[in-house]
Amino acid sequence: MKEKELNRKEKFYSEYCSGCGLCKAVKGVQYVDYNGFSYPVSMTKEQVELCEKICPVNGINYNKRQDKELWGPNYGVYKGWSLDDKIRYEAASGGVITAMACFLVETGKCDAVIQIGPSSDDPCELSLYANEKREQIISCASSRYITGITYDTILKIIDFDKKYVVIGKPCDIEALINYTKLDGELKKCIKYTMTFFCAGAPSKNATLKLAENLGVQADQIDSVRYRGNGWPGKATVTLKDKSERHMDYIDSWNQVLGRNIRKMCKFCVNGVGTYADISCGDLWNLNQNQRPEFTEGKGQNIIFARSKAGSDLLTEARDSGYIYIEDYTKMDDLKYIQPNHFNMQTTMIGKIIGLKLCTVCVGGGGSLVPKYNIEKLYKASKGTSKIKLVRTVIGTVKRIIKGSI
């Protein structure tokens, strides 16, 4: 690989980094922090070659997908929630992922759960844990709307004689699945994967901005809870004196957190967690105008079994009293219940075209563009109008010119 080509690819993988951290865990890639995000730098030929085999931006799995469903493959779609009231209350929505994690460990199907939780060193950062006890698993429940280098320590915390279920963002799980195709020893350890619907990973700066909007300085923060303790719950910053400041969930996301996410998040085609065994999202109630309601209630999940193994696990967990599930039959309502994910899937071709136009105009030849199959993007776009697609192209170009993408 010539130096010019290496530099181009390094820029590509840095610019569209999703923060999975596997390149750091496996090949020692260095990361630098910039505007609250971490990006790989000074990559070698071997490090770039690893990224070519595992990074979600390559569209490796999306381009191979054979399913015709906009929401991805399924071996069953369900409505459900945890039957443990504590889990259901503390989790981001219905608590199914947390309940399933407890089920897997307590029935001996897995020895531990690899999952993200708050760092013990900094309440505005993340740490990776291998949890073996219910209390530990529940302590990591609920969303963490903050980015981090997710799996940089995964090879250090795994005992290769044990079995694990891994919970992570859709992009984390996708990269991990890709990597296990190269590492048979790790593949044997990871028995199951679970993920959740994800609208993007905000930066650490976004969390600090959230605290600031609540009148809290960084050195006053004891802990941050982005959701949970109700459905959807409130964004809560706890101060060191144990007092709390709150913001409604939808306001925290729309006004602060969702405005500062990774570039890759804006071009993600896997926000609904297509490649894990089980993926869950919020099954919001709709108002009379077919729009999601965010009034407080008891959490409920939309649950996709993405594999036969995932389907079997859900059935066993139901029969063992861990979760309640029922067949979900209103698939046409999902575009209203999860409108952001519907729009991401159906308008992505417009974003990619806008991106290609800009990179060609500045001499990039369209080379720094996610490698998604245009035919598949076109098929997905049939769920929306041509006018909306044109607006998406124009809007993407405008945001690139303004520097907001």
N, C-alpha and C positions, 0 to 999 in steps of 0.2 A: 504494500500500500504506500503510494507516494505521499510526501509530506503535505502537499496541497489537499489531496483527497482525505488524508487523516484529519487535517484541520477542519475541513468542511463537515466531516462526520462528527467530530468532537463538538463542534458548534451545534449541530443538529440534536445530538443526544443531551446536551446541556440545556438547550433552549426548550426542549419538550420533555424534560425530566419530570417524572411523576413522583419521585422521591421514595421509590421502593427500597433503595439502599443495597440491593443485592450485588451490584457491581463493586460496592465497597466491601461487603462481606466476603466476596469470592476472590476479587482481584485487587483489593486495596485501593480503589479509586478515591482520590481526594475530593472533598467538597468544600466550597466556600459559601458563606452566608451573604445574601444580597437582598435587601428590602424584605427581610423576614423569611426568605426562602433559602434553601440550600441547593447548590448546583454543583455537578461534577466538573472538574477542571483538569487540564494538563494530562489528558488521557493518552495512554499508549495504544499501540496497534492491537494488542491482546485484549485490552479493556474495551475498546471499540467493538471488536469482534464479538465479545460477550454480549454487549448491548444489542448488537444486530440480531442476536438469537433470542433475546428475552424481553426487550422493551415493548410496551403496549403501542407506542407511536408507530411501530412498523406494521401494525394491522395484521399481524401473523394469524391470529385466531378469527378476527372479524372477516378477513378475506376468504377463509376456509368454510365459514358457516354455511350450512345447507338449509337451515330452518327458514320458513317463510313468515314466521311470526315476528312482528315488530318488537315485541317484548322479549324475544329470545326463546331458546329451546325450553321445553318444560316436560316433566314427567308427572305433572299435577300442579294445579294452582289453587291456593287455599286462602281462606280468611281465618285468622286465629290469634291466639295470645297465650301467654304463660298462665298456668293455673296456680302459680305461686304469686299471691297478691303483692308481696314485697318486690319481686322481680318486675311484675307488670307495672307497678307504680314507679320504680326507680329507673327503668329502662327508657330509651328514647321513645318507643311506641308500645307495641304489645309485649315486648320482652321475649319473643320466640327464640332469637339467637342465643341469648343468655341462658334461657331454660334448656335449650338443646345442648349447650356446652356443659351444663350441670348434668344432664342426662348421660352424656357420653362418658364423663369422668366417673360418675357415681355407679354406672352399670359396668364399668371396666372395659368399655369399648375403646377408650383412650386413656392414657396415663395423665395427660395434662392438656391444657388449652394454651396455645400461643396467641396472645392478644396484646393490644395496646392499652395503656392506662396512663394516668398522670405521672410525671416524673417526681421522684421524691426530692430532687434537688431544685426544681423550678416548676411552679404550678402552671406556667405557661408553655411547658414543653412536654414531650411524650417519652415514654420508656416502653420497651418490649418485655413482656413477662411470659413465663411458662408456669401457669397456675394449675395447681393440683387440688385445691380445696374450693368448696362452694363459696365461702366468704370472699376468697380472693377473686373468683370469677365475677361475682356480683359487684365487687368494688370497681371493676373495669366496665360495668354496664353503662349505657347511655352514650350518646355521641360525643366525639372529641373534635370540634370544628377547628382544628389547627393542624398545620402540616408538620411533618417530621421525616427523618430518614428511617423508615419503618423497620427494615430487616437487616440493618447493618450489623446487629449482634446476634442474629438468628443461629449462626453456626457455633456460637459460643454457649448459648443457653440450651441447645438441644443435646439430649442424651440419645445417642443413636441406637440404644437398646430399648427405647420406649416408643410408644405410639402417640401421635398428636392429632388434634384438630386445630386448624389455623383459622382465626377470624381476622379479616382485614378489609381495607377498601377494595373495591372492584379491581383497580389497577394493580394493587399490591398482590392480590390473589392471582391475577392473570400473569404477572411477571414471575411469581413463584412457581406456578404450574409450568410455565415455559422452562424455567431453570431446572425443575425436577426431571425434565426429559434429558438433561445433560448430566445429572447427578443421581444415579440409581440408588445410592445409599440414603440420600435425603428423601427420595421418593418413597422408600420403604417405611420411613418414619411417619410421613404425613398421610394419615388415613382419610381425613375428610377436610373440606374447606367450607367456610361459610362467609357470606358477605352481606352487604346492605346497599340500598339505593343511595347513591352519592351524587350530590350536586356540585362538588368541588371541595378542595382543601384550602381553607384560608391560611394566611401567614400568621406567624407569631405577632406581627405588628397589628393584625386585625384584632386579636385578643386584647392587646394593650390599648387599642383604640376603643374597644368595647368598654373596658374598665374606665378609661378616661371619660367616656360619655356618661358613665355612672358616678363620676366624681371620685374615682379611685386611682391613686398613683401606683406605679409598678411595684415599689417597695412596700406597699401596704397589702398586696394580694397574698392571701393564704391559700385559696383554692378557687377554681373556676369550674362551674357546671353549665354546660351549654344548653342542655335539655334535661328531660326526665323529672322525677318527683311530680308526676302528673303527666297528662298528655294534651298538648305537646310539652307542657312545663315551661318554665321561664329560664332565660339566661341569667345565671346567678353568680355574682362575684362575692366571695366571702373574704372579709378583711381579717387581719391578724388579731384584731380584738373580738373576732367571731360575729361581728355585725354583718348584715347582708345587704347587697344592692341588687335590684332585679330589673330586667327588661323583658317585655313580651317576646316570645320565641320568634314570631314572624318579623317583628321590628328589628331584632338583633341580626337576623339573617339578611333581610332586605336592605337595611340601612348601613350595616357595618361589615359583617363577616363575609357575606356573599359578594361584596364589591372588591374583594382582594383575594383572588384565588390564583392558582398556578395557570400559566398559559396553557399547559396541556389539558387542564380541566375544561377549558373553553372549547377544546376540540376532541373531547372524549366521546367515543361511541359505545362505551361499556358502563354507563352510569347505573344501569339496573342490575349489574352483577351477573353477567351472562355465564361465566365460566366456573363458578363455585358449585359445590354440590347443592347448596341451599342459599337462596338470596331472599332478603326481606325488605319491605319498605313500609311506609305509613299508608294505611288504608283510611284516608281522610273521609269524613262525611261530607256530602255535597249539599249546598244550599239550593234554594229554588232556582237560582241562576246557573246551576251546574258548576259552581266554583267551590273549591275546598274550604271547609270551615276550620278555624283554628281555636275555637272555644274549648275550654278544658273538659276533658272527659276521660273515660277509661280507654287505654291504648289498645289499638288493634292493628295487626299486620296484614299486608298482602304478602303471601309466601309462595315462592317459586321453588319447586323441586327441579333442579337443573340436571340431575342424573338419576339413574335407577337407585343408586346408593342413597342419595338424598331423599328420594321418595320413601324408601324402606325405613330410613331413620325417623322420618316424620310420623309414619304409621306406628312404629314401635314406641316413640315418645308419647304419642297420643294414648296408646293402649296402656302405657305405664303411668299415666296420670300427670305427666309433666306439662303438656300443652293441650289446648282445645283447638281443633281445626275442623273446618267444614269446606266442602268444595266451593270454589269461587266461580260463579257463572256469569258475571256481568263484565266480561272483558272489554266491551265497548265503552264502559264507563271509565276505564283506566286513563284515557287521554284527558279526562276532566279531573280525575283524582290526583294524577301525577302529570300535570300539564308541562312542567319544565322538561321532564324526561321525554315526553312525547315530542316536544318541539326540538330537543337536541337531536333525536333520531331522525326526524323528518326533514329538518333544515340543514343538516350537516353538509350536504353537498353544496349548498349556497356558501357556507363558511369556507369550504375548501377551495371553491372557485375564486372567491374573493382573495383568499390567501395566495393562490397561484398567480392571480393577476398582479398582485403587489410584488411578489418575489421576482416575477419575470420583468416587470418594469424597472426594478433596481438592479437587474443583471444577475439575479440568482437562478434564473432558469426554472423556477419552481422547485428547486432541489430541497429547500428547507420547509417541506410541507408533509404532514402525516401521510403515511403510505397506505391509504385506504383505497380499496377497489371502487372505482367510480361507478361501475355498473350496480354494485350493491347499494351504494349511497343513493343512486338514482331510484332504485326500486323502493327504498325506504321513504323517499321523498313523495311517493304517490299518495301518502296520507295527508298531504297538505296542498295548498294552492300555489299556482305558479307566481301569483303576485307576491305571496309571502316569501317565496324563494328569491325573487328578484330583490325584494327589500332586504333579505338576509345578505345577499352579495354586496349590495351598496352599503349596508350598515357595517359589514366586516371591513370593507375598504376604508370607510371613514374612521373606524376605531383604530385601524392600523396606522393611518396617517396621523391621528391624534396621539398615538403612542399608548393607547389603553389596552392594546393587545400586543 
